[in-house]
C-alpha cells in the first residue's frame, strides 16, 4: 500500500513552466540605466517634453464640481436632492413617511424599491426631461412610479390623465405594507398617531 505522501505526487502543469526570474532581471537592468543608454539623446528630450506638456494639459483638469462652475448639471439627481424630493412627496396617513409616500399621481411607493418595474417601485423623475434642458434640481424633481416614468420617457405633452392610465395599479393592504417593511427593514414603523380613537 502506498503512503499518503507518495499518492500526492506533484503533477506537471498543463502549461509550460515560466522562468519567473526573467522579469525581475529586466527591471533591474532598467534601473541601472541600460534602457536610457539605448535611447538617443534626441529621443530622451522628446520624451521629457511630452511628459511636461501632458502635465501642463492635466493641470487645468477638474474632477469634481465646485462653486466656480455655474453650468454643472449631472444626469441624475444628487443624493441630497433625492432626499428632499422624497420629503416633498405626499405622505400616507398612518405609515412612516421615511418608508412610504405617494407619487405625483397618487400611486403608493416604497422607499427601498427604486428603479424596478413593480407597482410599488419609484424613480426620481425630471419634470422637464433632462434631454430637453431640464436641470437636476429639487424644483424639477418628482417621485414617480417607475412604470409611469418609463412610459413618460422624455415626452412633455402627456396629460395627467394619460399618465394615470399608464400607472401600474396594485392594491396594498396595511398588512402587506407591514410585511414589506419587515422584509426590508426588519421592523414596522407607523406614522405619527394623530390621536383620537382608532376603530378596527
Secondary structure, DSSP 4 states (H G I P E B T S, - for coil): ---HHHHSPPPPPSSPPP-TTHHHHHHHHHHTTHHHHHS-HHHHHHHHHHHHHHHHHHHT--SS--TT-TT---SS--HHHHHHHHHHSEE-TTB-TTTEEE-TTS-EEETT-BS-SSTT-EEEEESS-GGGT--SSGGGEEEEEHHHHHHHTT-----HHHHHHHS------HHHHHHHHHHHHSS--BPPP--S----
